[in-house]
Amino acid sequence: MLETGGPARDLDGFVLPRTGALVEIANPAQPYVLLDAAGAVVEPVAGFFAELQACSRPPSTIRSYGMDLLRWWRFLDGWGLAWHRATRLEARDFARWMAIAPKPLRAHWRGRPDGKPAVAAARAGRGVPNAVTGRAGPGPLYSPTTRAHCETVLRSFYDFHLDAGTGPIINPFPAARERRQLPVAAGRSARQSPGGRYRPSVPVRIPRRIPDDRFNELFAALRHHRDRALLAFWVSNGARAEELLTSRQRDALPGEQLLGVIRKGTRAYQQLPSAADAFVWLRLYQEEARRAGVPQGPGRWLWWTLRRPFRPLTYHAARAMLNRANALLGANWTLHDLRHTAAYRMARDPGLALTDVQWVLGHANLSTTQIYLPAGREEIVDAVRAHHERQARQARIPAVPAAGYRADSLTELFGRTW
């Protein structure tokens, strides 16, 4: 039963306090810990993280869950509430607040000391579609995807403590209500709404690929052989950005055109077929790296930073590399767009079986691979534009005139033979 008492909260004027933190620690058994406002480890979250690790969730998933829990902990701290005292009123208010609250924006560390001009400029451009890619950047509010993910994490967190008997007896984030039984004549079957009651509707997005001409521009904007090799592999074997960075020097097999990676979800080792051009750029990069003094050896990492002290390339460094190329082009392509591009190229090749594409992309279900079969946004736009051109050409052709007009006069007037 939903509680109706309690004071009304001013959600519009609420400012999320910057208390607590999610900290990464050098402990394989405990990669992340959540700290409260006093700097102490939040034990209920630590137990939930241990459960996630036991369920074979990678550290990246634990970090993603931890960021949502940190936001919830700060929300409760702002109203002076304990996590086990939260009711559905707090959960409902939290869902309402996320729908109207602006996302925090940090000033860039290279900006002015006060950071105000940089913050104002960044806020002015948030949510505006890019002139090159057509994709809108992150908006000023929390996206439906972020809100839905946060609701799922918090509902799972309280379900865990509800089963363990260490939390409230009622989950503050309830599951969705069951839909009523529809008559058979309606042509539908009764089903239960997925997710939670406070989970927003997430729009279905078409995977965005990089057109060939735009990809050539992006590739030409890169300055180093390492960056060219990375893009060539991403766009040819469809590996996720972080998966490609797990390769060791022994995993590159140019003679067989295979590159070994560690899969994100299963953590399984898989050799992916790649384009021959990718290995050409890789060889050029490896020769430069050898002369620069990058550590060599079969068990060493394949991708390194370009400056001393040499360190294995991380996902954030690779994204910064792509952002520098985007800045030259005025675009906002992402690393995941390269995977979408590879998936589109393979899925729409009539000579390649869809099950083979599924294996290369590492999809658990064939239905996930099938989303790349329909035409992408660029193909649809080109097809509709061609349709309008055909309609315009047909409209310029005059109809057959009525009887009684001289054929030579009509030919002189319209420039065609009747």
Secondary structure as GFF3:
##gff-version 3
##sequence-region A 1 418
A	DSSP	beta_strand	21	24	.	.	.	ID=ss1
A	DSSP	beta_strand	32	35	.	.	.	ID=ss2
A	DSSP	alpha_helix	43	54	.	.	.	ID=ss3
A	DSSP	alpha_helix	59	78	.	.	.	ID=ss4
A	DSSP	three_ten_helix	83	85	.	.	.	ID=ss5
A	DSSP	alpha_helix	88	100	.	.	.	ID=ss6
A	DSSP	alpha_helix	116	124	.	.	.	ID=ss7
A	DSSP	alpha_helix	144	164	.	.	.	ID=ss8
A	DSSP	three_ten_helix	184	186	.	.	.	ID=ss9
A	DSSP	alpha_helix	212	220	.	.	.	ID=ss10
A	DSSP	alpha_helix	225	237	.	.	.	ID=ss11
A	DSSP	alpha_helix	241	244	.	.	.	ID=ss12
A	DSSP	three_ten_helix	249	251	.	.	.	ID=ss13
A	DSSP	beta_strand	252	253	.	.	.	ID=ss14
A	DSSP	beta_strand	258	262	.	.	.	ID=ss15
A	DSSP	beta_strand	269	273	.	.	.	ID=ss16
A	DSSP	alpha_helix	276	292	.	.	.	ID=ss17
A	DSSP	alpha_helix	315	329	.	.	.	ID=ss18
A	DSSP	alpha_helix	335	347	.	.	.	ID=ss19
A	DSSP	alpha_helix	354	361	.	.	.	ID=ss20
A	DSSP	alpha_helix	366	370	.	.	.	ID=ss21
A	DSSP	alpha_helix	377	396	.	.	.	ID=ss22
A	DSSP	alpha_helix	407	414	.	.	.	ID=ss23
###
